[in-house]
Amino acid sequence: MPFLVLVIGILACALVSTMLLNARMADTAYKMKTAQVELNVLNDHIETVRADVQEASSADTLAARAAELGMVPAAAPGVIDLSDSTLAGGTAAEADDAQ
């Protein structure tokens, strides 16, 4: 009789342990799924921001923004002769009045 109680006790403990382990695994799987969904949303957000930055840093966009700010393209560079403080070559940048 004590042997039968011991066997039943061991089987009951094994059953309870298995149930607890399965519940824990299900909880972990749920948390992993939630984290994966959040990661996917964040990755989509990152890609959107990267596309916005790439678009904003394109040459055409930068040129248009510079023109809105009143900036003009650089003209030909000149060379300063330090011995007599004269400028050789080069032209000043001028705004295009046709805009």
Secondary structure, 3 states (H helix, E strand, C coil): CHHHHHHHHHHHHHHHHHHHHHHHHHHHHHHHHHHHHHHHHHHHHHHHHHHHHHHHCCHHHHHHHHHHCCCCCCCCCCEEECCCCEEECCCCCCCCCCC
